[in-house]
Every structure is written in C-alpha cells, then in structure tokens.
C-alpha cells in the first residue's frame, strides 16, 4: 500500500494529555518556526475530551512550535506505522511564548531558581502503570512470575525508550495488581519533563502494538494501590557541580537543598492542586497505600511527601555528592510533567529566596489536602502561586479543574476510578 509518513506536533496540556496536529513529515523543515495552528480554548479540553468551561471562548489563534530536542521517531520493525512526534511550545502568532504554555511554566520556574541562587535542577521521573496484557494473580508483587508473564512488553518498551533518546534505568513489576514501574536516567529539568512525557507515550505505543493498554491513572480501582509518579531531584551550580549534599547537614542536605525542600513543604498544600490535579489523585493519597498523606520530609521513607534518598556503594565523597538526591512523591500522571515539576521548582526557589528552614525534628506534620477542591482553594488563596501563573493562566487552570470536578460530583469512588482508568 502506498504511504507517506506523517509527523505529529503536540503539547502535554493541563489534563496531562498530549494533543496537537499532524502533517506530512516532508514539510517538517518548513514548519520549524510556524509549527501548527492552535487556539486558546484547546488548552481547556478536559481529561475526558469536552471543554466544560473556558475563559477564552472561540476566538484567538496560537501555534505549537516543535522543539527539535524533543523529536521522537521509533520504528517498531513490526510493519506498523512508526511513532513520529515532536513536543513543542505554545506560542503567540508573533513567536513569543504564550503565558499559558505548560512548557513555558516550567521554564519560568527554572529561571526563578537561577535568579534565587544561580542553580540548575537535575531530575528523573519514576512512573507506575498497569499493563493489561498480564493476568492478575495473587502474590505477584515484585515477582519473577509477573516479570515472566509480561512477555515481550518490557523488552519492546525499553528498546523504544532508548530509540526515542530516553535512557532507561529500570523496569519492574510493582506492588499493585498488574502494576509495573519504569525509571529513566536523570537529565536537566526541561529534558527530564520531556522524557517523562515520551516515556508515557512509548509505554502506550508498545502496549498498543501488542493489542493491550497501559493505564497511568492515579487510582485504577478504588480498593487497590494507586499509580504514582516520583520525581527525583538534585541541585547543581552554574558550573555543573553537585550542591545537594553536605556531610554535616541535616539528613545530609546542604543549606541550599534544605531551603529548597522547605519551600516545597511550605507551598505543598497549594501546589498539590497542580501535582495531584484529579479527584482520584486524593483516593491514592490515603493511609496504607504506599503514598504520602502528610506534608513532611523523611530520610529513606516511601510514605513521605519528600524522601531523602539513599546512596549506594559510593566510592568516596565526590560519588556521594553526585548520587545525593531527594524525591517528591505527591504527584501522578493526571498532571502534566511540566506543570508538576514547574510548581515544585517555583516552590523550592521561593524557599531559597526567603531562606526558609525545614520543620523542626519531631514537629507535627500537617495533613495533605484530602480532596482536589480543598487543594484548589489553597492554590487560589496563595498570592505567590498567583504570581507564578499570572492572572490569565491562573483563571484558566482553576476553571478547568473546577469544571472537571463539577461533572463528577455524584459519582461513587469506583465509578470515578473507572472514568479515569479509561482516559489515562
């Protein structure tokens, strides 16, 4: 059959979905600057597709401009159409950044971190998902049996990641029913967020070719454990020297790292609306689910919102400093990686700018928000969060999420979980 290759240019939007348009691949060079046409209200598409509410109406024009550094082309060598897509930035028609672009939100956060202390952020995403191509069996968590039964999915998935320019670190059966986790290598913050999006899409692409699905929903079913996203982070100075570790610092953290983490904790009740932005996110953030429930930082504790991670077999102080990192665990795949990481970086940069201190050892830890509506109220009440977004983006984000909530008001937990499992 005669075929001409197409390429898709898109953005990972407020709902955490990659949306955009396709065109003939041979036109890509001509579209490097102009990209594809877009419109303001496209940002307001809900997790389920329809636009429930928008401040923009039907007017206005934008463009999604592809970033060559975020181009993916993977031929699965099975006769199927290659995966060819490029992530990009939403820009005004004059080429300037649109204030509501999720990727630009992260860039602004990184600029705030640079302004606060001349620092750069290195990040890596762990992501959990359910793979439908394996039967559910008792006692399969972390088991060789579950590893065996996933068949060729893992090998094809890891090969797709590497071909897409993402360095795979680990792939394993996790604690939940049919649950797996993938971790990729650390990278500079914007690249790490790109890689998080690409990782999700490569998992979906691989499962699709095997006749199955992956489900990244925070809570695939009401009674089971959830799917989390864990963001590992470390700080570097402008020369690329690691500055997270201090041997005499609290939990091994340098003063700057402590202030960064203190900023995250200070703003967490508000930024939870960005990092855990769906109603089912809060079904995951409950006791006995291997998920955070409090605004806390703990060394080597997977129930904490911020976990200071261990160092493995380090050869000396330089290797310890290179490995040292902390992990943000209060996010999931209903969030755009750009939005989630951007919110965390903005919060951390504010902690450094104001010299915030970590809570005293043994101090009571306040609870995380118990519902999305509570988190959205905290977000709207924060003058600083308002400044990170700007009035247009803040209104759009709040209206997007509150409209989503309003459509789901009468659903029982199991129905909620089913709805989100169908779209994530």
C-alpha positions as CSV (number, residue, x, y, z in Angstrom):
1,X,0.0,0.0,0.0
2,X,1.3,3.5,-0.9
3,X,2.0,5.5,2.2
4,X,3.5,8.9,3.1
5,X,5.0,9.4,6.5
6,X,3.3,11.9,8.8
7,X,4.6,13.6,12.0
8,X,2.5,14.8,15.0
9,X,3.4,18.0,16.8
10,X,1.8,18.4,20.2
11,X,2.0,19.6,23.8
12,X,1.3,17.9,27.1
13,X,-1.6,20.1,28.4
14,X,-3.3,20.8,31.7
15,X,-5.0,17.5,31.6
16,X,-1.7,15.6,31.1
17,X,-2.7,14.5,27.6
18,X,-0.6,15.1,24.5
19,X,-2.7,17.0,22.0
20,X,-1.8,18.6,18.7
21,X,-1.9,18.0,14.9
22,X,-0.2,16.0,12.3
23,X,1.1,16.9,8.8
24,X,3.4,15.3,6.1
25,X,6.8,14.7,7.5
26,X,8.4,16.1,4.4
27,X,7.0,19.5,5.5
28,X,8.7,19.5,8.9
29,X,11.6,21.8,7.9
30,X,9.2,24.4,6.7
31,X,7.2,24.2,9.9
32,X,10.1,24.6,12.3
33,X,9.2,28.2,13.0
34,X,5.5,28.3,12.4
35,X,4.5,24.8,13.7
36,X,0.8,24.1,13.6
37,X,-2.2,26.3,14.3
38,X,-3.8,26.1,17.7
39,X,-6.3,28.1,19.6
40,X,-6.6,29.3,23.2
41,X,-9.6,27.1,24.2
42,X,-7.8,24.0,23.1
43,X,-6.0,24.3,26.5
44,X,-9.3,23.8,28.2
45,X,-10.0,20.3,26.9
46,X,-10.8,18.2,29.9
47,X,-9.3,14.8,30.7
48,X,-12.3,13.3,29.1
49,X,-12.2,15.4,25.9
50,X,-15.0,18.0,26.1
51,X,-14.4,21.6,27.0
52,X,-16.6,22.1,30.1
53,X,-15.7,25.7,30.7
54,X,-13.3,28.3,29.1
55,X,-12.4,31.9,29.6
56,X,-11.2,32.2,26.0
57,X,-14.4,31.5,24.0
58,X,-13.9,30.6,20.3
59,X,-11.6,33.5,19.4
60,X,-7.8,33.8,19.1
61,X,-5.0,32.0,17.3
62,X,-1.8,30.4,18.6
63,X,0.7,27.9,17.3
64,X,2.5,24.9,18.7
65,X,6.1,25.2,17.6
66,X,8.1,21.9,17.6
67,X,11.3,21.7,19.6
68,X,13.9,19.6,17.7
69,X,15.4,18.5,21.0
70,X,12.0,16.7,21.8
71,X,11.6,14.8,18.5
72,X,10.8,11.1,18.6
73,X,10.9,8.6,15.8
74,X,10.6,5.0,16.7
75,X,10.1,2.2,14.1
76,X,8.9,-0.9,16.0
77,X,10.0,-3.0,13.0
78,X,6.7,-4.9,13.0
79,X,5.1,-3.4,10.0
80,X,3.3,-0.8,12.0
81,X,3.5,2.9,11.3
82,X,6.5,4.4,13.1
83,X,5.8,6.6,16.1
84,X,6.9,10.0,14.9
85,X,6.0,13.0,17.1
86,X,7.6,16.2,18.4
87,X,6.8,18.0,21.6
88,X,6.7,21.8,21.4
89,X,5.8,25.1,22.9
90,X,2.5,27.0,22.6
91,X,3.4,30.4,21.2
92,X,1.6,33.6,20.1
93,X,1.4,34.1,16.4
94,X,4.4,36.6,16.6
95,X,6.5,33.8,18.0
96,X,6.5,35.0,21.6
97,X,5.8,32.5,24.4
98,X,2.1,32.2,25.3
99,X,1.6,32.8,29.0
100,X,-0.5,29.6,29.5
101,X,2.0,27.2,27.8
102,X,2.8,24.4,30.3
103,X,6.4,24.1,29.0
104,X,6.9,27.8,29.4
105,X,5.6,27.5,33.0
106,X,8.5,25.1,33.8
107,X,11.0,27.5,32.0
108,X,9.8,30.4,34.2
109,X,10.3,28.2,37.3
110,X,13.8,27.3,36.3
111,X,14.5,31.0,35.7
112,X,13.3,31.7,39.2
113,X,15.7,29.1,40.6
114,X,18.5,30.6,38.7
115,X,17.6,34.1,40.0
116,X,17.4,32.9,43.6
117,X,20.8,31.2,43.7
118,X,22.3,30.6,40.3
119,X,21.2,26.9,40.5
120,X,20.1,24.3,38.0
121,X,17.9,21.3,38.6
122,X,18.6,17.7,37.5
123,X,15.6,15.4,37.6
124,X,14.4,11.9,36.9
125,X,10.9,10.5,36.8
126,X,9.7,7.2,38.2
127,X,6.3,6.3,36.7
128,X,3.9,3.5,37.7
129,X,1.2,2.0,35.4
130,X,-1.0,-1.0,35.0
131,X,-0.3,-3.3,31.9
132,X,-3.5,-5.1,30.8
133,X,-1.5,-7.7,28.9
134,X,-0.8,-9.7,32.0
135,X,-3.4,-11.6,34.1
136,X,-3.8,-10.7,37.7
137,X,-2.6,-13.4,40.1
138,X,-2.2,-13.4,43.8
139,X,1.3,-12.8,45.4
140,X,2.8,-11.4,42.2
141,X,4.2,-8.1,43.6
142,X,7.8,-7.7,42.5
143,X,7.8,-11.4,41.5
144,X,9.8,-13.2,38.8
145,X,6.4,-14.7,37.8
146,X,4.9,-11.3,37.0
147,X,8.2,-10.4,35.2
148,X,7.9,-13.5,33.1
149,X,4.2,-13.1,32.3
150,X,4.6,-9.6,30.8
151,X,6.3,-11.4,27.9
152,X,7.9,-9.2,25.3
153,X,6.3,-5.9,26.5
154,X,9.2,-4.9,28.7
155,X,11.9,-5.6,26.1
156,X,10.0,-3.7,23.4
157,X,9.2,-0.8,25.7
158,X,12.8,-0.4,26.8
159,X,14.0,-0.6,23.2
160,X,11.5,2.0,22.2
161,X,12.7,4.3,25.0
162,X,16.3,4.0,24.0
163,X,15.5,4.6,20.3
164,X,13.5,7.7,21.4
165,X,16.6,9.1,23.1
166,X,15.5,8.3,26.7
167,X,18.0,6.3,28.7
168,X,16.1,3.5,30.6
169,X,17.2,2.8,34.1
170,X,14.9,0.1,35.4
171,X,11.7,-1.8,34.6
172,X,10.0,-3.9,37.2
173,X,6.7,-5.5,38.5
174,X,5.4,-3.3,41.3
175,X,3.2,-3.8,44.3
176,X,-0.3,-3.4,42.8
177,X,-2.3,-5.7,40.6
178,X,-0.7,-5.9,37.1
179,X,1.4,-2.9,38.1
180,X,4.8,-2.0,36.7
181,X,7.3,0.8,37.2
182,X,9.7,2.4,34.8
183,X,12.6,4.7,35.8
184,X,14.8,6.7,33.4
185,X,18.1,8.4,33.8
186,X,18.4,11.9,35.2
187,X,18.6,14.9,32.9
188,X,18.3,18.7,33.0
189,X,14.9,19.6,34.2
190,X,13.1,20.5,30.9
191,X,14.6,17.5,29.2
192,X,13.5,15.3,32.2
193,X,10.0,16.5,31.8
194,X,10.1,15.9,28.0
195,X,11.4,12.4,28.8
196,X,8.5,11.8,31.3
197,X,6.0,12.6,28.5
198,X,7.9,10.5,26.0
199,X,8.1,7.6,28.4
200,X,4.3,7.5,28.9
201,X,3.8,7.6,25.1
202,X,6.3,4.9,24.4
203,X,4.5,2.7,27.0
204,X,1.2,3.3,25.3
205,X,2.7,2.8,21.9
206,X,4.3,-0.5,22.9
207,X,1.1,-1.9,24.5
208,X,-1.0,-0.8,21.6
209,X,1.2,-2.8,19.2
210,X,0.8,-5.9,21.4
211,X,-3.0,-5.5,21.5
212,X,-3.2,-4.2,25.1
213,X,-3.2,-1.0,27.1
214,X,-1.3,0.7,29.8
215,X,-3.2,2.6,32.5
216,X,-1.4,5.5,34.2
217,X,-4.5,6.7,36.2
218,X,-3.7,7.6,39.8
219,X,-6.3,5.0,41.0
220,X,-7.3,2.3,38.5
221,X,-9.6,0.8,41.1
222,X,-11.0,2.1,44.4
223,X,-9.7,-0.8,46.5
224,X,-6.2,-1.2,45.2
225,X,-3.0,0.8,45.4
226,X,-2.5,3.7,43.1
227,X,-0.1,4.7,40.3
228,X,2.3,7.4,41.5
229,X,4.9,9.5,39.8
230,X,8.0,10.1,41.8
231,X,10.3,13.0,40.8
232,X,13.9,12.6,41.9
233,X,15.8,15.9,42.1
234,X,19.3,17.3,42.8
235,X,20.8,20.8,42.5
236,X,23.9,21.9,40.6
237,X,25.7,25.2,40.5
238,X,26.3,27.0,37.2
239,X,29.5,25.0,36.6
240,X,27.6,21.7,37.0
241,X,29.0,20.9,40.4
242,X,26.5,19.0,42.7
243,X,25.4,21.1,45.6
244,X,22.7,18.9,47.2
245,X,24.9,17.1,49.7
246,X,26.6,18.3,52.9
247,X,28.1,15.6,55.2
248,X,27.2,17.6,58.3
249,X,23.9,18.9,57.0
250,X,20.5,17.7,58.3
251,X,19.7,14.4,56.5
252,X,22.9,15.1,54.5
253,X,21.3,18.1,52.8
254,X,23.2,21.3,52.1
255,X,21.8,24.6,53.3
256,X,20.5,25.4,49.8
257,X,18.9,21.9,49.5
258,X,17.3,22.3,52.9
259,X,15.8,25.7,51.9
260,X,14.6,24.3,48.6
261,X,12.9,21.4,50.3
262,X,11.5,23.8,52.9
263,X,9.9,25.8,50.1
264,X,8.3,22.7,48.7
265,X,6.8,21.8,52.1
266,X,5.6,25.4,52.7
267,X,3.7,25.5,49.4
268,X,2.6,21.9,49.2
269,X,-1.0,22.4,50.3
270,X,-1.4,24.8,47.4
271,X,0.7,23.1,44.7
272,X,-1.0,19.8,45.4
273,X,-3.7,21.2,43.1
274,X,-1.1,21.1,40.3
275,X,0.9,18.0,41.2
276,X,-2.2,15.9,42.1
277,X,-4.8,17.5,39.9
278,X,-7.6,15.0,39.7
279,X,-10.3,13.8,42.1
280,X,-8.8,10.3,42.0
281,X,-5.4,11.6,43.0
282,X,-6.8,12.0,46.5
283,X,-8.1,8.4,46.6
284,X,-4.4,7.5,46.2
285,X,-3.1,9.9,48.9
286,X,-4.6,7.9,51.8
287,X,-3.1,5.7,54.5
288,X,-1.7,2.3,53.8
289,X,-1.4,2.9,50.0
290,X,2.4,3.5,49.8
291,X,1.6,7.1,49.1
292,X,2.0,10.4,51.1
293,X,-0.6,11.6,53.5
294,X,1.3,14.4,55.3
295,X,3.4,17.5,54.4
296,X,6.7,16.0,55.6
297,X,10.3,15.2,54.7
298,X,11.8,12.0,55.9
299,X,15.1,10.2,55.2
300,X,14.5,6.9,53.3
301,X,10.8,6.6,53.9
302,X,8.5,5.9,50.9
303,X,5.4,7.2,52.8
304,X,6.8,10.7,52.9
305,X,5.9,13.6,50.6
306,X,9.6,14.4,50.3
307,X,12.0,11.5,50.7
308,X,15.7,11.9,51.1
309,X,17.1,9.0,49.1
310,X,19.9,6.6,49.9
311,X,23.4,6.5,48.3
312,X,24.5,3.1,47.0
313,X,28.1,1.8,47.1
314,X,29.7,5.2,46.7
315,X,33.4,5.2,46.2
316,X,34.0,8.5,48.0
317,X,32.7,11.9,48.8
318,X,32.5,13.0,45.2
319,X,30.4,10.0,44.3
320,X,28.2,10.6,47.3
321,X,27.6,14.2,46.2
322,X,26.9,13.0,42.6
323,X,24.3,10.5,43.8
324,X,22.6,12.5,46.5
325,X,19.0,13.4,45.7
326,X,15.6,13.9,47.2
327,X,12.3,12.6,45.8
328,X,8.9,14.3,45.5
329,X,6.2,11.7,45.8
330,X,3.0,13.7,45.8
331,X,2.2,13.6,42.1
332,X,0.8,11.3,39.5
333,X,0.1,11.0,35.7
334,X,-3.0,13.1,35.7
335,X,-0.5,16.0,35.9
336,X,1.5,17.4,33.0
337,X,5.1,16.8,33.9
338,X,5.9,20.4,33.0
339,X,3.2,21.7,35.4
340,X,4.1,19.3,38.3
341,X,7.9,19.9,38.1
342,X,7.4,23.6,37.5
343,X,5.3,24.0,40.6
344,X,7.8,22.1,42.7
345,X,10.7,24.2,41.3
346,X,8.8,27.5,41.9
347,X,8.2,26.4,45.5
348,X,11.8,25.4,46.1
349,X,13.1,28.6,44.5
350,X,11.0,30.6,46.9
351,X,12.3,28.6,49.8
352,X,15.9,29.6,48.8
353,X,15.0,33.2,48.1
354,X,13.4,33.5,51.6
355,X,15.9,31.3,53.4
356,X,13.1,29.0,54.7
357,X,14.0,26.3,57.3
358,X,12.8,22.8,57.4
359,X,10.3,21.9,60.2
360,X,12.0,21.1,63.5
361,X,12.7,17.4,64.0
362,X,9.7,15.7,65.7
363,X,7.3,18.5,64.8
364,X,3.8,17.5,63.9
365,X,3.3,17.3,60.1
366,X,0.1,18.8,58.7
367,X,-2.1,16.7,56.5
368,X,-2.1,16.9,52.8
369,X,-5.3,18.2,51.2
370,X,-8.0,15.5,51.3
371,X,-9.7,16.5,48.1
372,X,-9.0,18.4,44.9
373,X,-11.4,21.1,45.8
374,X,-9.5,21.8,49.0
375,X,-6.2,22.0,47.2
376,X,-7.7,24.3,44.5
377,X,-8.9,26.7,47.3
378,X,-5.4,26.7,48.8
379,X,-3.9,27.4,45.4
380,X,-6.3,30.3,44.7
381,X,-5.6,31.8,48.1
382,X,-1.8,31.8,47.6
383,X,-0.6,35.2,46.4
384,X,2.7,33.7,45.4
385,X,1.2,30.9,43.4
386,X,-0.9,33.5,41.7
387,X,2.3,35.3,40.7
388,X,3.8,32.1,39.2
389,X,0.8,31.7,36.9
390,X,-0.3,35.2,36.1
391,X,-4.0,36.1,36.1
392,X,-4.8,34.6,32.7
393,X,-3.3,31.2,33.3
394,X,-4.5,31.1,36.9
395,X,-8.1,31.6,35.9
396,X,-7.8,29.1,33.1
397,X,-6.3,26.4,35.4
398,X,-8.9,26.9,38.2
399,X,-11.8,26.9,35.8
400,X,-10.5,23.8,34.0
401,X,-10.2,21.8,37.2
402,X,-13.3,23.1,38.9
403,X,-15.4,22.3,35.8
404,X,-13.9,18.8,35.8
405,X,-14.9,18.4,39.4
406,X,-18.4,19.6,38.8
407,X,-19.1,17.0,36.2
408,X,-18.1,14.2,38.6
409,X,-19.9,15.3,41.7
410,X,-22.3,12.4,42.0
411,X,-20.0,9.5,41.1
412,X,-19.1,6.9,43.7
413,X,-15.3,6.1,44.1
414,X,-15.5,3.0,41.9
415,X,-17.2,4.9,39.1
416,X,-14.6,7.7,39.4
417,X,-11.8,5.2,39.1
418,X,-13.4,3.7,36.0
419,X,-13.8,7.0,34.3
420,X,-10.1,8.0,34.9
421,X,-8.8,4.5,34.0
422,X,-10.5,4.9,30.6
423,X,-8.6,8.1,29.8
424,X,-5.3,7.7,31.4
